[in-house]
Amino acid sequence: MPAAAARPRRKTAAVPPKPAPKVGFVSLGCPKALVDSERILTQLRAEGYETVGNYDSADVVIVNTCGFIDSAVAESLDAIGDAMAENGKVIVTGCLGAKREVITERFPDLLSITGPQDFRGVMDAVHTAVPPRHDPFLDLLPPQGIKLTPRHYAYVKISEGCNHKCSFCIIPSMRGKLRSRPVDEVLVEAQKLARAGVQELLVISQDTSAYGADLKYARRSFRDREYETRMLDLCRGLANLDAPHRPWVRLHYVYPYPHVDGVIELMAEGLVLPYLDVPFQHASTAVLKRMKRPAAAENTLRRLEAWRSICPDIAVRSTFIVGFPGETEAEFQTLLDWLDEAQLDRVGAFTYSPVEGATANALPGAVPQEVMDERLERFMTRQAAISEAKLAKKIGKTLEVLVDEVGPEGVIGRSYADAPEIDGRVILEGGARLKAGQRVMATVTDADTHDLYATVVKG
């Protein structure tokens, strides 16, 4: 019997895959808002969405807003206006979303408005505007998620909200009370980042010193060890990650409570960067009481002295408000005198700005803008002299430097005393072959008011 002829296969035309829906993203505000943006972007990528850098090619635009002070509100409204004008399909989220009427008064045709941390609400709005198209074989998500920072550093948010009732602040009304993440959850995230090559972890929250209080410092297990959900144990865990290298750990928003001394001891041991970002805000006891600041009764100069006795190389940065309602010339002079004694390494300051909903707005004694501006200039001039003198003392020392960028202007990095974007820089010579994310030793050869100049040590 002759062999049966093979049945010819039916040819079918290949169906090209549908293009991934495209989302434009505008992220405004503080590092905590940046972390929120990263979480949304990670979920978008996981569901097959593509992010694009221009309005024209976006199917929908998300604007993550800030609403802390008036200038931030104005910037957010401008960003929403740009997105509406250039695209028209806009989803708004973030802190300003808590003031819905402020937004809808100007932009009644937005697709959606949600408040901070409402990730489900944002994704629901995206799904409605542009249904997802997900290919699990192609849409791979990096284990560390999507980050908006350079690859070599990342912000790690350990809690949301705040229990304080500072009179100039409305964050508790927008972000709620303190809600800490369990310590093992934070450490797992940090380990993923370190394994992905992140060289610096910046720990952020509204009050890092209060971390875990709402969870009654619950015990959790990480890498076969028990840790309490509190700042000290968190730092111990971050120094014990299972990764090819130990990343820098930098602490922000630390209130000067006595228990912070234990963390300073870890800094002295080299387990955590000897750097603290402490929001002192002012030095006058009367002003701090009007601000309703926590730790207002703390003797901060004595606390700084204690920290430096434990870890002499510690760098302390802070921010201050000049011209708070009722601030007298004598109270401002107290601040200047305190600054001279405190000898802080890095300082930022701004004039008081009334925030809608803040109880400080009702305080008597509003300081005229011209007086605030003049005091701010005096304050920054005083600190500039302190900074210049402290940096000059580093000439001749050899420091570890994390390279941030290599470009036409040379090699720019940071030392342990410099947080990204808010502090100074180290300008390196002899590092033409370096790459961003490398950590090198460099000897300081010169300094100015804010920056160091150093030569890479050959080795």
N, C-alpha and C positions, 0 to 999 in steps of 0.2 A: 504494500500500500504506500503510495507516495506520501511523503511527509506533508503535513498540513502547512500551508503558507502562513507565515507570521502575520498577525493582524496589525496593520499600520497604526501607530499611535496618533491620536488626534492632537493636533497642535493647537495650543491655546495661547492667546496673546498675554504677555506678562502685564499684570496690572501694577502700574507704578504706585508706590506707597503714597498715601496722602501726606502732604507736608505737615510738619508738626505745628500746632497753633503757637503763635508768637506773642509773648508778653513783654511789654516795656516796664521798667521798674525804676522808680525814683525813691531813694532812701535819704531821709533827713533826720537830724537830731543827734542824740548822744550815742555812745557805744552800746548802751542797752537797747536802743532802738535799732542799731545796726545788727545786733544779734537776732532781734525779731525778724528783720528783713532776711537774714541768712536762713532762718527757719522756714520762712515762706518760700524762698527761692529753692531750698532743698526739696520741699514738697512739690513745687512746680516741676522740677526736674524729674522727681520720682514718678510723676504722672505723665511724663512725656512732653511737657511744654518746653518751648525754647525761649530763652530770654534774648532780647535784642536791644541794641543801644541807641535806637532812634524811634521817633514817634511814627514815621511814615510806614514802616514795615510791621508795626505792632498791631495785633488784632484787638488788644485791650491794654490799658496802662494802669498800673498800680502805683499809688503815691502813699508812701509811709511817712506820716507827718509828725511834727513836733509842735507842742502847744505850751511849753513851759513858760516862756516870757514873750512879751509883745513882739519883739523882733523875730522870734521863731515862728509865731503865728503868721506874721506878714510873709515870711519866706515860704511857709507852707501854702498859704493861699495863692501866692504868686506861682508856685510850682503846679498847683492844681489848675490855675488859669492857663498856664502854658500847655499842660497836657490836654485840657479841653479844647483849646484853640487849634492845636496841632493834630489831635487825634479824635477827640470827642467821646470815646468810650473809656470812662475813667472810674476806677474803684479807689476809694480813699479809706485808709486805715491809720492806726497810730493814735498818739495822745490827743491830737486835735479832734479826732473822731469822737471823743467824749463830749465835745462842745458842738454837737450836731447842728444846732441852729446857726452858729457862726458860719458854718460851711454852706448850708442850704440857702442862707440869705443871699449869697453871691452865686452859688452854683446849684440851682434846683434840679438839674438834669443829670446828676451823677448816677452811675449804675448802682452804687452801694456805698454806705458809710458805716465803718465799724470802729470800735475803740481799740486800745492797746491790747495785745495778746489774744485777740479774737481771730486766731488762725483759721478755725473752722468757718467763721463767717466770711473771711477773705476767699477761701477756696470755694465755698458755695457760690459766691458771686462770680468767680472766674468760671466755674462749671456752667453757670447759667449763660454767661456772655459768650464763652468759647468752650464747647465740650471737649474733654481731653481725648487725645489719640495716643495710646501707650503701646509700645512694642517692648515686651520684657526682654527680648533677645538683643535689642539694640540700645535701649535707653538705660545705660548702666549708670549707677549713682556711686560716686566715690564714698568710701566708708566714713570719712570725716564730714560728709555733707557739703553743701555749697557755701563758700566763704567769700565775703566782699573785701576782706583784707588781703594784702599780699600773702603768698603761700607760707612765708616763714614766721608769721605771727597770727594769733587768733585771740579774740575775746571769749572768755568763758563766763557766762552769767550764772551765778549761783543762787539767786533768789529774785523774786518780783516784789514790788510794793514796799511799803515803809510804815512803821508804827509811830513815827514822830509826827508832831503837829507844828512844824516850823511856820511862823506867821507869814513868811514871804513865799511859801511853796504850796503848790496845789497837786503835787505828785500823788499823795495818798488818795485824793479824790479821783484821779485819773487811773492810777494803777492799783489801787486798793492797799490793804494791809500786807504786812510781811508774809511771804509764802516761799519758804526755802525749798530747794531741791534736795532730796536725800543725798548724802555724801557719796554713796557708791555710784549713783547716777552721774554725778559730776565727774568722778574719777574715771569712769568708763569713757565718758566723752573726751576727757583730757588725754587718756591713753591712746584713743583713736587718732587724735590730732598729732600727738607726738610720733606715733608710728607712721603717720603720713608725711613727716618731715618738718612739722611746725617746731620752730626753735624758741618761741616765746609765747607763754600763756599769760594773758592779762585778765586777772580775776576782777569781775565787776558786779555791782549790785547797787542798791540805794544805801545800804548800811552793812558793809562786810563784817563789821564787828558783831552785829546782831545775828549773823547767820546761824540758823538752826534753833533759835529760841522758840519759834512757833511749833517746831517738831519735838520740843523738849529734848533736844540734842540726841535724837534717836540713833541707836547703834546700827551699823550696817557692815557687811563684810565685803572686802575687796582684796583680791589676791591672797586669800587665806589669812587675812588679818582683819581684826575688828577696828572700826573707826567710829567715833561719835560725829554726828552732824553738827560740827562747830568749826570755827575758823582754824584753831590750832591743829586739830586732827586733819582737816582738809589739806592744810599745808604739808603736814607729814606725808599724807597720801600722794600729793603732787610731786613730792621729792622721791617717791618710790614707784614710779610708773615703769611698766615693762616695755621699754622702747630702746632703740639703738643708741639714743643719747638722752641726757637729762636736759629738758628744756628750761630756759629761764622761767621763773614764776614771779610775776609782778602784781602787787596788791593795790587796788584802788578803793577809794571811799571808805577808809578805815577811821572810825571814830576813836579818840584817844582815851579809851577805857583802860583800867589797870591790867585786865587779862591779856591785852595786846603784848605785854612784856614777854609772854611765852613765845610769841611768834618772832620777836626780836632775837631771842636766843637761837632760833632756827636760822635766822639771817647770819648771825655770828658764826654758825657752823657751816655756812655756805650752802645750805639746803634750799633757801629762798633768796631771791635778790634782796640786797639791803636797800630797799626802796619802799617808802610809804607815801601814799596820796591821802592826806588828812584834810577834810573840809573844815578848817578852823573858822572861816567866815569873818571873824572879828576878834578883837582882844579885850575890848571894854566889857566888863561884866554887865553894866546897865544895858548896853546895846544887845548883847547876847540874850539877856532876859527878854527884851522886847522881841527879839527874833524867835524866842521860845526854842532855843537850840538845846539839844541833848548835850550833856557834859559841859554845860555852861559854867558850872561851879568848879570844874577841874582846873588845877593849877597846871596849865599847859606847858609853861616854861620848865617846871620841875619834871613833867613827864618827858619832855624832849631831852633833858639832861640825863634822865634815867636810861632812855633808849640809847643815847650816845655812849653811856658808860658800859652798856652791854655790847654794843656794836658800833665802834667809833667811826666806821666808814658809811654809816647809814645816810642815805639821801632822802630828805623830806620835802615834798611839794605840797602846796595848798592853794586854795582860792579864797578870795575875800570880796566882800560887798562894801563899797564906799558910798556914803550918803544915804544910809538907811534912815527912814523917818525918825526925826528927833535927834540924829547924830549931831552933837555939838563939836566945836573946834577942840575942846578939851578931850572929848572922847576919841576924836580922830587922832589927836596927838598921842593918846594912850596906845593906839594901834601902831603908830610910827615907832614909838619907844619899844613896844613889844617886838616889832620887826627887827630892830637893831639887836635886841637880846636873843631872839630866836635863831637868827642866822640861818634861815631856810635856804635850801638849795634851789628850788624852783618855785615860782609864785605866779599866779594869774589873778587878775582883779577886774571888776567891772562896776559901773555905777548902778545904783539901785533902780530897778524898773518895775513899776506896779504890774502885777499879774492879775488878770480878771479872776475873781474868786478867792484871792489871798486875803487873809484877815489883816495883814500889815497895811493894806490900803486905807484902813480906817484909823490908823495911828496918826496923832497930831505931829506937827513939826516937819512937814515936807521940806526937804533940802532943795534949794533952787538948782537947776541943772548946771548953771555956770559954776556954782560952788562945788558941786559933785565933780565936774570935769577938772577943776583946779586941784582938788584933793587927790583925784586919781593920778594926775600927772606927778604930784609930789610923792605919792605912794610908790609909783613905778620907778621914779628916779632914785628913790632911796633903795629900793630892792635891786635896781640895776648895779649900783655900787657894791652891794653885798655879793651879788652873783659874780661880778667881775673879780672881786678879791678871792672868793672861794675857788673859782676855776683856775686862777693863776697859781694856786697852791698845788694843782695837779700836774703842772709842768715838770717833766722828768719822770713821772710815774708811768708804769706799764699797766694797761687796762685791757680786759677782754672787750672786743667791739663786735657787735652784730651788724653785718652789712645790710643796709636797706636798699641801696640802688647803686648801679654802676652805669655812668652815662657820660655825655660830653662835658659835664661840669666836674667830673671826677668821681671818686668813690666816697659815698656818704653812708655813715653808720651811726650807731648809738652805743653808749656805755650803759652800765647798770643803772646810772643816775638819770636816764633819759627815756621817758615813755614816748611812743610814737605820736607824732602830730602836735603834742602839747609842750614838749620840753626841747632841749637843745640837741645838737648834732655833733658828731665827730667826723671831721673831714680828713680823709686818709691819703697819705702819699705812699707810693710804692705798692699799690694794690690793683694795678691795671688788669691783672688776670683773675681777680676775685669775682665772685658771683653773689647776687642777692641771696641772703639766707646763711651765708658762711659766717662763722665766728672765728675771729683772729685776735692775736695779741698785738697791741700797738703801743708805742711810747709817745707820750704827749710832748710836743715840741713848742706849742704856743696856745694861747687862749684869748678870747675876747669876752664881751659881756654875756654871751649866751652859748657859744660853741667852743669846742676843743679842736686842735689841729694835731695830728699824730702821724707817725711813720710806722708802717707795718713791720713787725719784728720778723726777720727771716728765720725759718726754722723747719 
